[in-house]
Amino acid sequence: MTSPTETSARVRLSIDERGIAEVALNRPEKMNALDTAMFEAINRTIAQLAEDKRVRVVVLHGEGRAFCAGLDLASFVAMGESERAQRSHDAGNMNDLAARTHGLANAFQQVAWGWHALPVPVIAAVHGVAYGGGLQVALGADIRLVTPDAKLSVMEIKWGLVPDMAGMALAAGLVRGDQLRELVYTGRVVSGEEAVVLGLATRACADPLAEARTLAAGIATRSPQAIRGAKRLCNLLPQTTPAEVLLAEAREQQKVMGGAQQQEAVRAGMEGRAPLFKDE
């Protein structure tokens, strides 16, 4: 059974008995545009998932016609006015972008970087549009499934801005440098199919949410300990040196080898049955 759904004004979260968490951006009337309440709700959800040991994999999607249309323009104007009014005397508020309020990130970066930093895989199902901040949120996922006709854009330049929600750090390992520069400098809109070619998306499919749920169900059957270790290894790439990666591989393998979950994976495979993992 699925646990009782937790609902906020902006994000809906449910976790089922398999440890699959489903997170829905829940502002369909605004194409899930990011306002202050959405930023806060996403960050609360990420923090909750990080602490919940039941969670094995996350499916992230948007309700309604789009994944996320980016920053809510009215909120952008309000935040700009607030920044001008408060910048000179209040360095501790949400508008001080240099403040590291969420580990490596500020509150705005955390809505994207937080998915990357979660200890479990995150699968984003993208339909409609993923513009600006919405694309950066999707880039925080481990895997991005998109409709062929989805529209994606690094759109900040249209508003005289630079990508500042962890998008540059996340895209650098996905998109070739010159192609990333073109997207950032122009704000060009690309289709889901082109996004796959560029590296912004993993693959295109007719129903990304259904595909994401199927993929999550498969991941949830694997050793949770091994999956978490694998994500830690993947997150080391590509900026880490080969020597550091080789040592990290050995250390992660030592953590799982011979453990109860690893032994259960072997037994289940030899017996031709689904494994039954207990938390370690």
Secondary structure in CASP SS format (residue, H / E / C, confidence):
PFRMAT SS
TARGET T0000
AUTHOR 0000-0000-0000
METHOD secondary structure of the structure
MODEL  1
M C 1.00
T E 1.00
S C 1.00
P C 1.00
T C 1.00
E E 1.00
T E 1.00
S C 1.00
A C 1.00
R C 1.00
V E 1.00
R E 1.00
L E 1.00
S E 1.00
I E 1.00
D E 1.00
E C 1.00
R C 1.00
G C 1.00
I E 1.00
A E 1.00
E E 1.00
V E 1.00
A E 1.00
L E 1.00
N C 1.00
R C 1.00
P H 1.00
E H 1.00
K H 1.00
M C 1.00
N C 1.00
A C 1.00
L E 1.00
D C 1.00
T H 1.00
A H 1.00
M H 1.00
F H 1.00
E H 1.00
A H 1.00
I H 1.00
N H 1.00
R H 1.00
T H 1.00
I H 1.00
A H 1.00
Q H 1.00
L H 1.00
A H 1.00
E H 1.00
D C 1.00
K C 1.00
R C 1.00
V C 1.00
R C 1.00
V E 1.00
V E 1.00
V E 1.00
L E 1.00
H E 1.00
G E 1.00
E C 1.00
G C 1.00
R C 1.00
A C 1.00
F C 1.00
C E 1.00
A C 1.00
G C 1.00
L E 1.00
D C 1.00
L H 1.00
A H 1.00
S H 1.00
F H 1.00
V H 1.00
A H 1.00
M H 1.00
G H 1.00
E H 1.00
S H 1.00
E H 1.00
R H 1.00
A H 1.00
Q H 1.00
R C 1.00
S C 1.00
H C 1.00
D C 1.00
A C 1.00
G C 1.00
N C 1.00
M C 1.00
N C 1.00
D C 1.00
L C 1.00
A C 1.00
A C 1.00
R C 1.00
T C 1.00
H E 1.00
G C 1.00
L C 1.00
A E 1.00
N C 1.00
A H 1.00
F H 1.00
Q H 1.00
Q H 1.00
V H 1.00
A H 1.00
W H 1.00
G H 1.00
W H 1.00
H H 1.00
A H 1.00
L C 1.00
P C 1.00
V C 1.00
P C 1.00
V E 1.00
I E 1.00
A E 1.00
A E 1.00
V E 1.00
H C 1.00
G C 1.00
V E 1.00
A E 1.00
Y E 1.00
G C 1.00
G H 1.00
G H 1.00
L H 1.00
Q H 1.00
V H 1.00
A H 1.00
L H 1.00
G C 1.00
A C 1.00
D C 1.00
I E 1.00
R E 1.00
L E 1.00
V E 1.00
T C 1.00
P C 1.00
D C 1.00
A C 1.00
K E 1.00
L E 1.00
S E 1.00
V C 1.00
M H 1.00
E H 1.00
I H 1.00
K H 1.00
W H 1.00
G C 1.00
L C 1.00
V C 1.00
P C 1.00
D C 1.00
M C 1.00
A C 1.00
G H 1.00
M H 1.00
A H 1.00
L H 1.00
A H 1.00
A C 1.00
G C 1.00
L C 1.00
V C 1.00
R C 1.00
G H 1.00
D H 1.00
Q H 1.00
L H 1.00
R H 1.00
E H 1.00
L H 1.00
V H 1.00
Y H 1.00
T H 1.00
G C 1.00
R C 1.00
V C 1.00
V E 1.00
S E 1.00
G H 1.00
E H 1.00
E H 1.00
A H 1.00
V H 1.00
V H 1.00
L H 1.00
G C 1.00
L C 1.00
A C 1.00
T C 1.00
R E 1.00
A E 1.00
C C 1.00
A C 1.00
D C 1.00
P H 1.00
L H 1.00
A H 1.00
E H 1.00
A H 1.00
R H 1.00
T H 1.00
L H 1.00
A H 1.00
A H 1.00
G H 1.00
I H 1.00
A C 1.00
T C 1.00
R C 1.00
S C 1.00
P H 1.00
Q H 1.00
A H 1.00
I H 1.00
R H 1.00
G H 1.00
A H 1.00
K H 1.00
R H 1.00
L H 1.00
C H 1.00
N H 1.00
L H 1.00
L C 1.00
P C 1.00
Q C 1.00
T C 1.00
T C 1.00
P H 1.00
A H 1.00
E H 1.00
V H 1.00
L H 1.00
L H 1.00
A H 1.00
E H 1.00
A H 1.00
R H 1.00
E H 1.00
Q H 1.00
Q H 1.00
K H 1.00
V H 1.00
M C 1.00
G C 1.00
G C 1.00
A H 1.00
Q H 1.00
Q H 1.00
Q H 1.00
E H 1.00
A H 1.00
V H 1.00
R H 1.00
A H 1.00
G H 1.00
M H 1.00
E H 1.00
G C 1.00
R C 1.00
A C 1.00
P C 1.00
L C 1.00
F C 1.00
K C 1.00
D C 1.00
E C 1.00
END
